[in-house]
Amino acid sequence: MAKQNQTLDLVFQALSDPIRRDVLDRLQSGPASLGDLADGHGISLPSFSRHIGVLEDAGLIATEKKGRVRMCRLVPKRLQVLDDYLAGYRGMFAAKPVGYGKLAKSLYGADKRSS
């Protein structure tokens, strides 16, 4: 259980930053080089590399050096830990919202509308 909690903490930590979430979004379409992923974030490559390290430590991405280029790919299996955790909360969101008609009836009752 402690290992699962540690893994879950790493995943949540990795997802807590918008740059790292953007990297995951971009890797959904396939592997990309570190340089391509860094473009457009307005931070230095060493700073961006630290973000990549957090994602790697969480097991959300894997990197591989091909020649002089560091390639990154998504490891979607790790997101299963997050999915398993959130499964317990799905019931809260599965209930259908009350329609406006039902809401009006519950607030004002059927009698008040006819008067």
C-alpha positions as CSV (number, residue, x, y, z in Angstrom):
1,M,0.0,0.0,0.0
2,A,2.8,2.4,0.8
3,K,4.4,1.9,-2.6
4,Q,1.1,2.5,-4.3
5,N,0.7,5.8,-2.3
6,Q,4.2,6.8,-3.2
7,T,3.6,6.1,-6.9
8,L,0.3,8.0,-6.7
9,D,2.0,11.0,-5.1
10,L,4.6,11.1,-7.8
11,V,1.9,11.0,-10.5
12,F,-0.1,13.8,-8.9
13,Q,3.1,15.8,-8.4
14,A,4.0,15.4,-12.1
15,L,0.5,16.4,-13.2
16,S,0.5,19.5,-10.9
17,D,2.5,21.6,-13.4
18,P,1.0,23.0,-16.6
19,I,4.2,22.5,-18.6
20,R,4.3,18.8,-17.7
21,R,0.6,18.4,-18.5
22,D,1.3,20.0,-21.9
23,V,4.2,17.6,-22.5
24,L,1.9,14.6,-21.8
25,D,-0.8,16.1,-24.1
26,R,1.8,16.5,-26.9
27,L,3.1,13.0,-26.5
28,Q,-0.3,11.5,-27.0
29,S,0.2,11.9,-30.7
30,G,3.5,10.0,-30.6
31,P,7.2,10.3,-29.5
32,A,8.9,13.7,-29.8
33,S,12.4,15.0,-29.2
34,L,13.2,16.9,-26.0
35,G,14.0,20.0,-28.1
36,D,10.6,19.9,-30.0
37,L,8.8,19.5,-26.7
38,A,10.7,22.4,-25.1
39,D,9.8,24.8,-28.0
40,G,7.3,27.4,-27.0
41,H,7.6,27.1,-23.2
42,G,9.9,30.1,-22.8
43,I,12.2,28.4,-20.3
44,S,15.8,27.2,-20.6
45,L,16.5,23.7,-21.8
46,P,18.0,22.7,-18.4
47,S,14.8,23.9,-16.7
48,F,12.7,22.0,-19.2
49,S,14.9,18.9,-18.7
50,R,14.0,19.0,-15.0
51,H,10.3,18.8,-15.9
52,I,11.1,15.8,-18.1
53,G,12.9,14.3,-15.1
54,V,9.8,14.7,-12.9
55,L,7.7,13.0,-15.6
56,E,10.2,10.2,-15.9
57,D,10.5,9.7,-12.1
58,A,6.7,9.3,-12.0
59,G,6.9,6.7,-14.8
60,L,4.6,8.8,-17.1
61,I,7.2,9.1,-19.9
62,A,10.3,7.2,-21.0
63,T,13.3,8.8,-22.8
64,E,15.8,7.3,-25.1
65,K,18.9,8.8,-26.6
66,K,19.1,8.3,-30.3
67,G,22.4,9.7,-31.5
68,R,22.5,13.3,-30.2
69,V,18.7,13.5,-29.8
70,R,16.8,12.6,-26.7
71,M,13.4,11.2,-27.6
72,C,10.5,11.1,-25.2
73,R,7.4,8.8,-25.4
74,L,4.3,8.5,-23.3
75,V,3.9,5.5,-20.9
76,P,0.1,5.4,-20.6
77,K,0.1,2.4,-18.4
78,R,1.3,4.5,-15.4
79,L,-1.9,6.5,-15.6
80,Q,-3.8,3.4,-14.5
81,V,-2.7,4.2,-10.9
82,L,-4.5,7.5,-11.2
83,D,-7.5,5.9,-12.8
84,D,-7.7,3.3,-10.0
85,Y,-7.6,6.0,-7.4
86,L,-10.3,8.1,-9.0
87,A,-12.6,5.1,-9.5
88,G,-13.8,5.5,-6.0
89,Y,-15.0,9.0,-6.7
90,R,-16.8,8.3,-10.0
91,G,-20.1,7.6,-8.2
92,M,-20.3,11.3,-7.2
93,F,-20.2,12.4,-10.8
94,A,-22.4,9.6,-12.3
95,A,-25.6,10.9,-10.8
96,K,-27.7,12.8,-13.3
97,P,-28.2,16.5,-12.6
98,V,-31.6,17.6,-11.6
99,G,-33.5,19.2,-14.5
100,Y,-34.8,22.7,-14.2
101,G,-38.4,21.6,-14.1
102,K,-37.7,19.2,-11.2
103,L,-35.7,21.9,-9.4
104,A,-38.5,24.4,-9.8
105,K,-41.1,21.9,-8.5
106,S,-38.9,21.1,-5.5
107,L,-38.3,24.8,-4.7
108,Y,-41.8,26.2,-5.4
109,G,-44.0,23.2,-5.3
110,A,-46.7,22.3,-7.9
111,D,-49.3,24.5,-6.1
112,K,-47.5,27.8,-6.5
113,R,-47.1,27.6,-10.2
114,S,-50.9,27.4,-10.8
115,S,-51.7,30.5,-8.7
